């Protein structure tokens, strides 16, 4: 099967690649911060017993 021009990978200039890398870095940091926030909240709730007795 021959490749059509519609499926070609677009070429980006250096500025666009730098912007994409910076945006991906911030998205990764935001995701990591959210995971840490959920983990801390879970640990605090388990430690204090908040919400555990109502479910058992």
Phi, psi and omega in degrees: 000131182278145179279134179267156179297339181292334183264008180291146179281126181291145178261130180253151176280173185298323181293319179293320178294322178294319179294320179295317180297317179295318179295318178294324177297314180294323177295320177296318178295321178295318178296317178297319178296321178295317179298317179296319179298316179295319180296315180297316179300317180295315180298317180295317180295321178291323182291317183274346180081014180293123175083355183279315185292333180290335183267349184255000000 
